Amino acid sequence: MMGVNYDICHFISGFVEYKLTYADVEADLTGGGTINTETVNHQIIFGLAAHFDL
């Protein structure tokens, strides 16, 4: 996971986050046979954040 936060002004910032998920699945099936799969998932989140000094 990675992320970047950039201050636009003293109480507003923009951010971007990236996450990579990988899974290698192998299983025996009921009644015979097997399953084998590899999944890769990319996630990107971005937005604005407001900061309040309370």
C-alpha positions as CSV (number, residue, x, y, z in Angstrom):
1,M,0.0,0.0,0.0
2,M,1.2,3.5,-0.8
3,G,-0.2,7.0,-0.3
4,V,0.5,10.6,-1.0
5,N,-1.0,13.6,0.8
6,Y,-0.5,17.2,-0.6
7,D,-1.4,20.3,1.3
8,I,-3.4,22.7,-1.0
9,C,-3.8,25.4,1.7
10,H,-3.6,25.4,5.6
11,F,-6.9,23.3,6.1
12,I,-7.4,21.5,2.7
13,S,-5.3,18.7,1.3
14,G,-5.6,16.2,-1.6
15,F,-4.7,12.6,-1.3
16,V,-4.1,9.5,-3.4
17,E,-3.8,5.9,-2.2
18,Y,-2.9,2.7,-4.1
19,K,-3.3,-0.8,-2.9
20,L,-2.3,-4.1,-4.6
21,T,-3.8,-7.4,-3.5
22,Y,-2.6,-10.8,-4.8
23,A,-4.0,-14.3,-3.9
24,D,-3.0,-17.7,-5.2
25,V,-5.8,-20.2,-4.5
26,E,-5.6,-24.0,-4.9
27,A,-8.3,-26.3,-3.7
28,D,-9.8,-29.8,-4.1
29,L,-13.4,-29.8,-5.1
30,T,-16.1,-32.0,-3.6
31,G,-16.8,-34.9,-6.0
32,G,-13.3,-34.7,-7.5
33,G,-11.3,-32.2,-9.4
34,T,-9.3,-29.2,-8.4
35,I,-9.4,-25.4,-8.8
36,N,-6.4,-23.2,-9.3
37,T,-6.5,-19.4,-9.8
38,E,-4.4,-16.4,-9.2
39,T,-6.1,-13.0,-8.6
40,V,-4.6,-9.6,-8.8
41,N,-6.6,-6.6,-7.6
42,H,-5.5,-2.9,-8.0
43,Q,-7.3,-0.2,-6.0
44,I,-6.9,3.5,-6.3
45,I,-8.6,6.0,-4.0
46,F,-8.4,9.8,-4.3
47,G,-10.1,12.8,-2.8
48,L,-9.9,15.9,-0.7
49,A,-9.5,16.1,3.1
50,A,-10.4,19.0,5.4
51,H,-8.3,19.6,8.6
52,F,-9.9,21.2,11.7
53,D,-7.8,22.3,14.6
54,L,-10.1,21.7,17.5
